[in-house]
């Protein structure tokens, strides 16, 4: 084998070895990934979920948009410093057709917030489909900054509304079906 061809093989082998080492190092340095785990989902009952949820309705999804939220506002341990993390969500518009459990003044069109996919526990709705939605009141967290007498004071506030709710794949939210609707009817009428 000619010398030039041998050098080319050695160079290619060295490059392959270097790339393999780099990929290996990147893999071992990678931080942990988080995925959704629903503990006790297999033991859920309609009766239990009806008792836990703030709202249970049947309705049709009429819109969807991306939504970035600072819900994860928090105070750093051992410090007065407040921080927040911006989390991506989807916000769905739901035209409510039947209310099984709801706040008294809940409108007929509500917002449902959920993660962007099942990896973030998000329930992915499809526009035009009818769903039974089990949800909890959404509490928007904000960091309020006040300045006075040479000091900056930061506080975390929570505000809720009667028309925005959160659901995920760990709740009994599902496409509308006779079996679940029958159970809800028997428990609420």
TIBA-704503 format. One record per atom (N, C-alpha, C): x, y, z; atom name; residue number from 1; residue in three letters. Coordinates in pm, whole numbers, plus 32768, in hexadecimal, padded with zeros to 4 digits. Atoms other than C-alpha are relative to their C-alpha. Example, Ala and Ser with C-alpha at 12.3 -4.5 7.8 and 13.67 -1.06 7.14 Angstrom:
TIBA-704503
      u      v      w   at     i    aa
   8059   7F89   8000    N     1   Ala
   84CE   7E3E   830C   CA     1   Ala
   805A   8078   8000    C     1   Ala
   7FAE   7F89   7FFA    N     2   Ser
   8557   7F96   82CA   CA     2   Ser
   7FB3   806D   8049    C     2   Ser
//
This chain:
TIBA-704503
      u      v      w   at     i    aa
   8055   7F8B   8000    N     1   Unk
   8000   8000   8000   CA     1   Unk
   8059   807B   8000    C     1   Unk
   7FAD   7F88   8007    N     2   Unk
   8090   8153   7FA0   CA     2   Unk
   7FFD   804E   8083    C     2   Unk
   7FF0   7FB2   7F85    N     3   Unk
   8109   8235   80BA   CA     3   Unk
   7F96   806B   800E    C     3   Unk
   8066   7F95   7FFB    N     4   Unk
   8015   834F   8062   CA     4   Unk
   7F7A   7FC5   802B    C     4   Unk
   807F   803E   7FDD    N     5   Unk
   7EEE   8262   807C   CA     5   Unk
   8000   7FD4   8092    C     5   Unk
   7FF5   8028   7F74    N     6   Unk
   7F69   81DF   81CF   CA     6   Unk
   7FED   807A   805B    C     6   Unk
   800E   7F87   7FB1    N     7   Unk
   7F84   8345   8256   CA     7   Unk
   7F6E   802E   8001    C     7   Unk
   808C   7FD8   800C    N     8   Unk
   7E20   838C   81DB   CA     8   Unk
   7FAA   7FA9   805E    C     8   Unk
   804A   805C   7FA9    N     9   Unk
   7D99   8257   8296   CA     9   Unk
   801A   8023   8092    C     9   Unk
   7FDE   7FDB   7F77    N    10   Unk
   7E52   82B9   83D6   CA    10   Unk
   7FBB   8083   8025    C    10   Unk
   803F   7F7F   7FE7    N    11   Unk
   7DCE   8420   83B9   CA    11   Unk
   7F69   7FEE   8013    C    11   Unk
   808F   8019   7FF5    N    12   Unk
   7C66   83A4   8383   CA    12   Unk
   7FE0   7FB8   8082    C    12   Unk
   8015   804A   7F83    N    13   Unk
   7C82   82B0   84A7   CA    13   Unk
   8010   805D   8079    C    13   Unk
   7FEA   7FA2   7F93    N    14   Unk
   7D0B   83C2   8589   CA    14   Unk
   7F8B   8061   800F    C    14   Unk
   8073   7FA6   7FFE    N    15   Unk
   7BEF   84AC   8529   CA    15   Unk
   7F86   7FB9   803A    C    15   Unk
   8070   804F   7FCE    N    16   Unk
   7AEE   839B   856D   CA    16   Unk
   800D   7FED   8097    C    16   Unk
   7FE7   8014   7F72    N    17   Unk
   7B8B   8353   86C2   CA    17   Unk
   7FE9   8081   804E    C    17   Unk
   8013   7F7F   7FC0    N    18   Unk
   7B8E   84C6   871B   CA    18   Unk
   7F6B   8022   800A    C    18   Unk
   8090   7FE4   7FFE    N    19   Unk
   7A1D   84F2   86BA   CA    19   Unk
   7FB8   7FA6   8063    C    19   Unk
   803C   805E   7FA1    N    20   Unk
   79BD   83BC   8783   CA    20   Unk
   801B   802E   808F    C    20   Unk
   7FDD   7FD1   7F7A    N    21   Unk
   7A74   8444   88B5   CA    21   Unk
   7FB1   807E   8024    C    21   Unk
   804C   7F85   7FE7    N    22   Unk
   79CA   8598   8895   CA    22   Unk
   7F6E   7FE0   801D    C    22   Unk
   808C   8027   7FEA    N    23   Unk
   7870   84FB   8879   CA    23   Unk
   7FF1   7FBC   8088    C    23   Unk
   8005   8043   7F7F    N    24   Unk
   78B9   841D   89A5   CA    24   Unk
   8007   8066   8072    C    24   Unk
   7FF3   7F9A   7F97    N    25   Unk
   7929   8547   8A78   CA    25   Unk
   7F82   8056   800B    C    25   Unk
   807D   7FB2   7FFD    N    26   Unk
   77F4   860E   8A17   CA    26   Unk
   7F90   7FB1   8041    C    26   Unk
   806A   8054   7FC7    N    27   Unk
   7715   84EA   8A78   CA    27   Unk
   800D   7FF4   8097    C    27   Unk
   7FF1   8011   7F6F    N    28   Unk
   77AA   84BE   8BD3   CA    28   Unk
   7FF1   8085   804A    C    28   Unk
   800F   7F7D   7FC1    N    29   Unk
   77A0   8636   8C18   CA    29   Unk
   7F70   8033   7FFB    C    29   Unk
   8089   7FD0   8011    N    30   Unk
   7633   8659   8BB1   CA    30   Unk
   7FB6   7FFC   8084    C    30   Unk
   8050   7FFB   7F86    N    31   Unk
   754E   86C4   8CC9   CA    31   Unk
   7F88   7FA4   7FF3    C    31   Unk
   8075   8058   8000    N    32   Unk
   7425   85F2   8D2D   CA    32   Unk
   7F8C   803E   7FB4    C    32   Unk
   807A   7FD4   8044    N    33   Unk
   72EE   8609   8C5B   CA    33   Unk
   7F8B   7FD9   8059    C    33   Unk
   8075   801C   7FAE    N    34   Unk
   719E   8617   8D05   CA    34   Unk
   7F8D   7FD6   7FA6    C    34   Unk
   8075   802F   804A    N    35   Unk
   706C   855F   8C91   CA    35   Unk
   7F8C   7FF7   8062    C    35   Unk
   8078   8005   7FAF    N    36   Unk
   6F0A   8549   8D0E   CA    36   Unk
   7FEB   7F74   8039    C    36   Unk
   8025   807C   7FBF    N    37   Unk
   6EB0   8439   8E06   CA    37   Unk
   7F80   8018   804E    C    37   Unk
   8081   7FF2   7FBD    N    38   Unk
   6D48   8413   8E7C   CA    38   Unk
   7FF2   7F91   8067    C    38   Unk
   8009   8062   7F96    N    39   Unk
   6D4C   8360   8FCA   CA    39   Unk
   7F6C   7FEB   8024    C    39   Unk
   8089   8021   7FD9    N    40   Unk
   6C02   82AF   9014   CA    40   Unk
   7F99   800E   7F93    C    40   Unk
   805E   7FEF   806F    N    41   Unk
   6B66   82EB   8EBD   CA    41   Unk
   7FAA   7F83   7FED    C    41   Unk
   804A   807D   8013    N    42   Unk
   6B00   817D   8EAD   CA    42   Unk
   7F94   7FEA   806A    C    42   Unk
   8063   800E   7F95    N    43   Unk
   6A32   81A7   8FED   CA    43   Unk
   7F9A   8072   7FFF    C    43   Unk
   805F   7F90   8006    N    44   Unk
   6972   82DE   8F80   CA    44   Unk
   7F73   7FCF   7FE6    C    44   Unk
   808D   801C   801C    N    45   Unk
   67FA   82D8   8F88   CA    45   Unk
   7FBD   8084   7FDD    C    45   Unk
   804C   7F88   8024    N    46   Unk
   66FC   83CA   8EFC   CA    46   Unk
   7FD5   8047   807F    C    46   Unk
   802D   7FC5   7F82    N    47   Unk
   6677   8403   905D   CA    47   Unk
   8071   804C   8046    C    47   Unk
   7F8C   7FBD   7FC2    N    48   Unk
   67D2   8455   90E8   CA    48   Unk
   8025   8080   7FB7    C    48   Unk
   7FD7   7F8D   804F    N    49   Unk
   682E   853E   8FCD   CA    49   Unk
   7F98   8070   8004    C    49   Unk
   806B   7F9D   7FF5    N    50   Unk
   66DC   85ED   8FE0   CA    50   Unk
   800E   804C   8084    C    50   Unk
   7FEC   7FC1   7F7D    N    51   Unk
   6726   8632   9150   CA    51   Unk
   807B   8059   8006    C    51   Unk
   7F81   7FB8   7FFC    N    52   Unk
   6888   86AF   9112   CA    52   Unk
   8002   807A   7FA4    C    52   Unk
   7FF9   7F96   8066    N    53   Unk
   685A   8784   8FD9   CA    53   Unk
   7FAB   8079   8028    C    53   Unk
   804E   7F85   7FEB    N    54   Unk
   67E5   88EE   8FED   CA    54   Unk
   7F92   800B   7F98    C    54   Unk
   805D   7FF1   8070    N    55   Unk
   672D   88C4   8EA4   CA    55   Unk
   8000   7F7F   7FAF    C    55   Unk
   8010   8072   805A    N    56   Unk
   66A4   87A4   8DD4   CA    56   Unk
   7F95   8027   7F9C    C    56   Unk
   805C   7FD5   8069    N    57   Unk
   6603   87FB   8C88   CA    57   Unk
   8012   7FAB   7F84    C    57   Unk
   7FF6   8039   8085    N    58   Unk
   65BC   8777   8B2F   CA    58   Unk
   7FFC   8074   7F9F    C    58   Unk
   7FFE   7F94   8060    N    59   Unk
   6613   8855   8A0C   CA    59   Unk
   8054   7FE1   7F88    C    59   Unk
   7FB9   8010   807E    N    60   Unk
   66AC   8884   88B7   CA    60   Unk
   8072   8065   7FFA    C    60   Unk
   7F8B   7FA8   8010    N    61   Unk
   6808   8911   8878   CA    61   Unk
   7FEB   8055   7F83    C    61   Unk
   8017   7FA5   8072    N    62   Unk
   67E5   8A47   879B   CA    62   Unk
   807B   8053   7FDD    C    62   Unk
   7F87   7FB5   801F    N    63   Unk
   6945   8AD7   87A5   CA    63   Unk
   8075   7FD4   8055    C    63   Unk
   7F86   8022   7FB5    N    64   Unk
   6AAC   8AAB   8818   CA    64   Unk
   806B   8068   7FE0    C    64   Unk
   7F8F   7FA5   8012    N    65   Unk
   6BDC   8B8B   884A   CA    65   Unk
   8071   7FD5   805D    C    65   Unk
   7F8E   8014   7FA6    N    66   Unk
   6D39   8B74   88DF   CA    66   Unk
   7FF4   8064   8071    C    66   Unk
   800B   7FAC   7F89    N    67   Unk
   6D55   8C05   8A3B   CA    67   Unk
   807D   7FEE   8054    C    67   Unk
   7F8A   8006   7FAA    N    68   Unk
   6E8E   8C58   8B01   CA    68   Unk
   7FD9   803A   8087    C    68   Unk
   802D   7FD8   7F7B    N    69   Unk
   6E57   8C73   8C77   CA    69   Unk
   8073   8000   8064    C    69   Unk
   7F9D   7FF7   7F95    N    70   Unk
   6F23   8CD4   8DA6   CA    70   Unk
   7FC8   7FC2   807F    C    70   Unk
   803E   8041   7F8D    N    71   Unk
   6E5E   8BEC   8E8A   CA    71   Unk
   8067   7FD2   8066    C    71   Unk
   7F9B   8035   7FA6    N    72   Unk
   6F9F   8B69   8F1F   CA    72   Unk
   804D   806F   8047    C    72   Unk
   7FBE   7F97   7FB1    N    73   Unk
   6FE8   8CAB   8FDE   CA    73   Unk
   8021   7FC4   8088    C    73   Unk
   7FD8   803C   7F81    N    74   Unk
   70A8   8C4C   9117   CA    74   Unk
   8066   8056   8047    C    74   Unk
   7F9C   7FBB   7FAF    N    75   Unk
   717F   8CD2   9232   CA    75   Unk
   8075   7FA0   8010    C    75   Unk
   7F8A   8056   7FF5    N    76   Unk
   72E2   8C4D   9231   CA    76   Unk
   801A   7FDC   8092    C    76   Unk
   7FE6   802B   7F76    N    77   Unk
   7332   8B80   936A   CA    77   Unk
   8074   804D   803E    C    77   Unk
   7F97   7FB9   7FB8    N    78   Unk
   73FC   8C41   946C   CA    78   Unk
   801C   808B   7FCC    C    78   Unk
   7FE9   7F7E   803E    N    79   Unk
   73D2   8D88   93B0   CA    79   Unk
   7F7B   804A   7FF5    C    79   Unk
   8077   7FB0   8018    N    80   Unk
   72DE   8EA4   937B   CA    80   Unk
   7FE7   8013   7F6B    C    80   Unk
   8008   7FEE   8090    N    81   Unk
   7311   8E8B   9204   CA    81   Unk
   7F8E   7FAD   7FC5    C    81   Unk
   806D   8044   8044    N    82   Unk
   71E0   8E35   9134   CA    82   Unk
   8026   7FE7   7F6F    C    82   Unk
   7FE4   8024   808B    N    83   Unk
   71FB   8D87   8FE6   CA    83   Unk
   7F84   7FC3   7FC3    C    83   Unk
   806C   8046   8043    N    84   Unk
   7118   8CF1   8EE4   CA    84   Unk
   8036   7FB8   7F87    C    84   Unk
   7FDF   804D   8077    N    85   Unk
   7124   8BF9   8DCD   CA    85   Unk
   7F8C   800E   7FA0    C    85   Unk
   806A   7FF7   8063    N    86   Unk
   7063   8C22   8C8C   CA    86   Unk
   7FE7   7F74   7FC7    C    86   Unk
   8026   8084   802F    N    87   Unk
   6FAA   8AE2   8C32   CA    87   Unk
   7FA7   800C   7F86    C    87   Unk
   8058   7FFD   8077    N    88   Unk
   6F0E   8A9D   8ADE   CA    88   Unk
   7F83   7FAC   8019    C    88   Unk
   8081   8044   7FF6    N    89   Unk
   6DA0   8A39   8ADC   CA    89   Unk
   7FB3   8014   7F7E    C    89   Unk
   8066   7FE7   8066    N    90   Unk
   6C7F   8A20   89EA   CA    90   Unk
   7F86   8034   804B    C    90   Unk
   807C   7FD0   7FC6    N    91   Unk
   6B45   8AE5   8A34   CA    91   Unk
   7F92   7FE6   7F99    C    91   Unk
   806D   8029   8058    N    92   Unk
   6A08   8A54   899F   CA    92   Unk
   7F82   804D   8025    C    92   Unk
   8084   7FC5   7FE9    N    93   Unk
   68B5   8AFB   8978   CA    93   Unk
   7F9C   7F8E   7FF6    C    93   Unk
   8062   806B   7FFA    N    94   Unk
   6798   8A15   89D9   CA    94   Unk
   7F74   803C   8008    C    94   Unk
   808D   7FD8   7FFC    N    95   Unk
   6628   8A55   8987   CA    95   Unk
   7FB8   7F98   8056    C    95   Unk
   803D   805C   7FA0    N    96   Unk
   6578   89BB   8AB4   CA    96   Unk
   7F72   7FDD   7FD4    C    96   Unk
   8085   8030   8026    N    97   Unk
   644A   88E6   8A5D   CA    97   Unk
   7FB1   7FD0   8079    C    97   Unk
   8042   8032   7F87    N    98   Unk
   63FE   884D   8BB4   CA    98   Unk
   805F   8011   8075    C    98   Unk
   7FB1   7FEE   7F86    N    99   Unk
   6477   88A6   8D13   CA    99   Unk
   7FD4   7F99   8068    C    99   Unk
   801C   8060   7F95    N   100   Unk
   648D   878B   8E10   CA   100   Unk
   802E   8037   8086    C   100   Unk
   7FCE   7FBE   7F87    N   101   Unk
   6558   8853   8F0C   CA   101   Unk
   8049   807C   7FD0    C   101   Unk
   7FBF   7F85   802E    N   102   Unk
   65BF   89BD   8EE7   CA   102   Unk
   7FE9   8070   8062    C   102   Unk
   801C   7F88   7FB1    N   103   Unk
   65DF   8B0E   8F91   CA   103   Unk
   7F79   803A   7FD1    C   103   Unk
   8085   7FCB   8020    N   104   Unk
   648B   8BBC   8F9A   CA   104   Unk
   8001   805C   7F88    C   104   Unk
   7FFD   7F9A   806A    N   105   Unk
   64F1   8CD5   8EB1   CA   105   Unk
   805A   7FDB   7F8A    C   105   Unk
   7FAB   802B   806F    N   106   Unk
   65B9   8C04   8DB7   CA   106   Unk
   7FB9   801A   7F7B    C   106   Unk
   803F   7FE4   8081    N   107   Unk
   6577   8C7F   8C53   CA   107   Unk
   7FF5   7F83   7FA8    C   107   Unk
   8014   8071   805B    N   108   Unk
   6516   8BA0   8B2E   CA   108   Unk
   8078   7FE4   7FA6    C   108   Unk
   7F82   8018   8046    N   109   Unk
   666C   8BC6   8A8A   CA   109   Unk
   806F   8016   8065    C   109   Unk
   7F95   7FF9   7F9C    N   110   Unk
   679A   8B7D   8B64   CA   110   Unk
   8087   7FE1   7FC0    C   110   Unk
   7F77   801F   802B    N   111   Unk
   6913   8B5D   8B42   CA   111   Unk
   8031   7F88   804F    C   111   Unk
   7FC4   8076   7FC2    N   112   Unk
   69BD   8A12   8B89   CA   112   Unk
   8096   8004   7FE2    C   112   Unk
   7F6F   7FFE   800F    N   113   Unk
   6B35   8A1A   8BC5   CA   113   Unk
   8035   7F73   801B    C   113   Unk
   7FC1   8082   7FED    N   114   Unk
   6C06   88E0   8B9F   CA   114   Unk
   808D   8006   7FC7    C   114   Unk
   7F78   8006   8036    N   115   Unk
   6D6D   8880   8B56   CA   115   Unk
   7FFD   7FED   7F6A    C   115   Unk
   7FFA   8005   8092    N   116   Unk
   6DE1   887A   89EF   CA   116   Unk
   7FF9   7F73   7FC7    C   116   Unk
   8005   808B   802E    N   117   Unk
   6DF7   86FD   89DA   CA   117   Unk
   7FFB   7FA4   8079    C   117   Unk
   800E   805E   7F91    N   118   Unk
   6DDA   85C1   8AAB   CA   118   Unk
   807F   7FF8   8055    C   118   Unk
   7F83   7FFF   7FB2    N   119   Unk
   6F49   85DD   8B17   CA   119   Unk
   7FFD   8068   806E    C   119   Unk
   8010   7F99   7F99    N   120   Unk
   6EE7   8715   8BD9   CA   120   Unk
   7F77   7FF2   8043    C   120   Unk
   8084   8023   7FC9    N   121   Unk
   6DA1   866E   8C4C   CA   121   Unk
   7F8D   8046   7FB8    C   121   Unk
   8069   7FB7   8047    N   122   Unk
   6CE1   873B   8B4D   CA   122   Unk
   7F9D   7FA4   7FBB    C   122   Unk
   8068   8045   804C    N   123   Unk
   6B96   86C0   8AC7   CA   123   Unk
   7FF5   804A   7F7C    C   123   Unk
   8003   7FC0   8084    N   124   Unk
   6B9D   8705   8952   CA   124   Unk
   7F75   7FEF   7FC4    C   124   Unk
   8088   7FFF   8036    N   125   Unk
   6A40   8765   88DC   CA   125   Unk
   8006   8019   7F69    C   125   Unk
   800C   7FE5   808F    N   126   Unk
   69D0   8770   8770   CA   126   Unk
   7F89   805D   7FE9    C   126   Unk
   806B   7FA1   801E    N   127   Unk
   6903   8892   86E9   CA   127   Unk
   7F8C   7FB5   7FBD    C   127   Unk
   8078   803C   8039    N   128   Unk
   679D   882C   869A   CA   128   Unk
   7FCF   7F84   8048    C   128   Unk
   802A   8079   7FB8    N   129   Unk
   6795   86FC   877F   CA   129   Unk
   7FBF   8025   8086    C   129   Unk
   8047   7FED   7F82    N   130   Unk
   66B7   86D9   88B2   CA   130   Unk
   8048   7FB3   806F    C   130   Unk
   7FB6   803C   7F90    N   131   Unk
   6758   8690   8A04   CA   131   Unk
   7FB4   800D   8082    C   131   Unk
   8027   7FF3   7F74    N   132   Unk
   6703   864E   8B6E   CA   132   Unk
   807E   8033   8043    C   132   Unk
   7F89   7FC2   7FC6    N   133   Unk
   67F2   8735   8C27   CA   133   Unk
   7FF2   800A   8097    C   133   Unk
   7FF2   7FF3   7F6F    N   134   Unk
   6851   8710   8D95   CA   134   Unk
   8070   8065   8014    C   134   Unk
   7F98   7F9A   7FF3    N   135   Unk
   690D   884A   8DF8   CA   135   Unk
   8000   8044   8087    C   135   Unk
   7FF2   7FB2   7F85    N   136   Unk
   6987   8921   8F14   CA   136   Unk
   8017   8092   7FDC    C   136   Unk
   7FF0   7F70   8017    N   137   Unk
   6985   8A9A   8F33   CA   137   Unk
   8092   8020   7FE7    C   137   Unk
   7F79   7FD6   8024    N   138   Unk
   6AB6   8B37   8E93   CA   138   Unk
   8023   8079   8054    C   138   Unk
   7FD1   7F90   7FAF    N   139   Unk
   6B79   8C1B   8F78   CA   139   Unk
   807C   803B   7FBD    C   139   Unk
   7F92   7FB9   8041    N   140   Unk
   6C55   8D16   8EC3   CA   140   Unk
   805A   803B   806D    C   140   Unk
   7FA0   7FC8   7F9F    N   141   Unk
   6D8F   8D68   8F8E   CA   141   Unk
   804C   8072   7FBF    C   141   Unk
   7FB5   7F8C   8030    N   142   Unk
   6E3B   8EB6   8F6B   CA   142   Unk
   805F   802E   806E    C   142   Unk
   7FA4   7FC2   7FA1    N   143   Unk
   6F64   8F5D   900E   CA   143   Unk
   7FE5   8095   7FFC    C   143   Unk
   801D   7F71   7FF4    N   144   Unk
   6F06   90B8   9089   CA   144   Unk
   8079   8042   8041    C   144   Unk
   7F8B   7FB8   7FCD    N   145   Unk
   7026   91AB   90BD   CA   145   Unk
   7FD2   8088   8033    C   145   Unk
   8021   7F7E   7FC5    N   146   Unk
   6FF9   92D3   91A9   CA   146   Unk
   8081   803F   8033    C   146   Unk
   7F8A   7FB8   7FD3    N   147   Unk
   70FC   93DC   91F2   CA   147   Unk
   7FD4   8066   8069    C   147   Unk
   8020   7F9E   7F97    N   148   Unk
   70F9   94A7   9330   CA   148   Unk
   8071   800A   8064    C   148   Unk
   7F9A   7FE3   7F9B    N   149   Unk
   71ED   9547   9423   CA   149   Unk
   8084   7FB7   7FE5    C   149   Unk
   7F7E   8039   8024    N   150   Unk
   7320   94CA   9369   CA   150   Unk
   8002   7F69   7FF6    C   150   Unk
   8006   8092   800A    N   151   Unk
   72AA   935F   9366   CA   151   Unk
   7FA3   7FD7   7F90    C   151   Unk
   8057   803C   8064    N   152   Unk
   7219   928B   9255   CA   152   Unk
   7FC0   7F86   8040    C   152   Unk
   8047   8072   7FC6    N   153   Unk
   710F   9199   92CD   CA   153   Unk
   7FB8   7FB5   7F90    C   153   Unk
   803F   8054   8064    N   154   Unk
   70A0   9078   91F4   CA   154   Unk
   7FA5   7F9B   8046    C   154   Unk
   805D   8062   7FCA    N   155   Unk
   6F70   8FA1   923C   CA   155   Unk
   7FC2   7FB0   7F8D    C   155   Unk
   8043   8054   8062    N   156   Unk
   6EC6   8E85   9187   CA   156   Unk
   7F6A   8009   801C    C   156   Unk
   8091   7FFB   7FF1    N   157   Unk
   6D51   8EB0   914A   CA   157   Unk
   7FC0   7F97   7FA5    C   157   Unk
   804C   805F   8050    N   158   Unk
   6C52   8DB9   90C8   CA   158   Unk
   7F77   803A   7FE3    C   158   Unk
   8086   7FD5   8024    N   159   Unk
   6B19   8E16   900B   CA   159   Unk
   7FBD   7F91   7FB1    C   159   Unk
   804C   8066   8046    N   160   Unk
   6A0C   8D2E   8F92   CA   160   Unk
   7F8D   8040   7FB4    C   160   Unk
   8076   7FCD   8046    N   161   Unk
   68DE   8D51   8EB1   CA   161   Unk
   7F9A   7F90   7FF5    C   161   Unk
   806A   8063   800A    N   162   Unk
   6796   8CA2   8E7B   CA   162   Unk
   7FF6   7FC4   7F74    C   162   Unk
   8009   8035   8088    N   163   Unk
   67DF   8C58   8D0E   CA   163   Unk
   8081   7FC1   7FCB    C   163   Unk
   7F84   803F   802B    N   164   Unk
   693F   8BC4   8D05   CA   164   Unk
   801F   7F8B   805D    C   164   Unk
   7FEA   807B   7FB4    N   165   Unk
   698A   8A61   8D71   CA   165   Unk
   8077   7FB5   7FC7    C   165   Unk
   7F8E   8050   8027    N   166   Unk
   6AA9   896A   8D62   CA   166   Unk
   7FD7   7F6D   8002    C   166   Unk
   8011   8091   7FFE    N   167   Unk
   6A9B   87FB   8D03   CA   167   Unk
   807F   7FC0   7FC8    C   167   Unk
   7F8D   804A   8036    N   168   Unk
   6B9A   86F0   8CAD   CA   168   Unk
   7FDA   7F6E   7FEF    C   168   Unk
   801C   808D   801A    N   169   Unk
   6BB6   8581   8C55   CA   169   Unk
   7FF2   7FAF   8080    C   169   Unk
   800E   8046   7F80    N   170   Unk
   6BB7   8524   8DC6   CA   170   Unk
   7F72   800C   8038    C   170   Unk
   808C   7FF6   7FD8    N   171   Unk
   6A4A   8589   8DE7   CA   171   Unk
   7FAD   7FAA   7FA1    C   171   Unk
   8056   8055   8053    N   172   Unk
   6920   84D7   8D4B   CA   172   Unk
   7FCF   8044   7F81    C   172   Unk
   8025   7FBC   807C    N   173   Unk
   6904   85CF   8C2B   CA   173   Unk
   800C   7F9B   7F8D    C   173   Unk
   8004   8063   806C    N   174   Unk
   68A7   8507   8AF5   CA   174   Unk
   7F9D   802D   7F94    C   174   Unk
   8064   7FE7   8068    N   175   Unk
   67E8   850B   89AE   CA   175   Unk
   7F78   7FD7   8037    C   175   Unk
   8087   801F   7FD1    N   176   Unk
   6672   850D   89ED   CA   176   Unk
   7FDA   7F73   7FD6    C   176   Unk
   802C   8088   801B    N   177   Unk
   65E5   83AE   8A06   CA   177   Unk
   7F8B   7FDF   805B    C   177   Unk
   807B   8021   7FB7    N   178   Unk
   649E   8312   8A7C   CA   178   Unk
   801A   7FCB   808C    C   178   Unk
   7FE5   8040   7F7F    N   179   Unk
   6537   8248   8B98   CA   179   Unk
   801F   8068   806B    C   179   Unk
   7FDC   7F9A   7F9D    N   180   Unk
   65D7   8373   8C4A   CA   180   Unk
   7F8E   8063   8015    C   180   Unk
   8071   7FA5   7FF2    N   181   Unk
   64AE   8456   8C01   CA   181   Unk
   7F91   7FC3   8056    C   181   Unk
   8064   8047   7FAF    N   182   Unk
   63C6   8351   8C9A   CA   182   Unk
   8027   8002   8094    C   182   Unk
   7FCF   7FFC   7F75    N   183   Unk
   649E   8340   8DD5   CA   183   Unk
   7FED   808C   803A    C   183   Unk
   8010   7F77   7FCE    N   184   Unk
   64A1   84BD   8DF4   CA   184   Unk
   7F6E   8022   8019    C   184   Unk
   808F   7FE4   7FF2    N   185   Unk
   6329   84D1   8DC1   CA   185   Unk
   7FCB   7FBE   8080    C   185   Unk
   8031   8046   7F88    N   186   Unk
   62E8   83CC   8ED2   CA   186   Unk
   8034   803E   8082    C   186   Unk
   7FC6   7FC4   7F87    N   187   Unk
   63CD   8483   8FC7   CA   187   Unk
   7FD1   8090   8018    C   187   Unk
   8022   7F71   7FF2    N   188   Unk
   6348   85E4   8F88   CA   188   Unk
   7F6B   801D   7FF8    C   188   Unk
   8091   7FE3   800C    N   189   Unk
   61D1   85C0   8F4C   CA   189   Unk
   7FB0   7FB6   8067    C   189   Unk
//
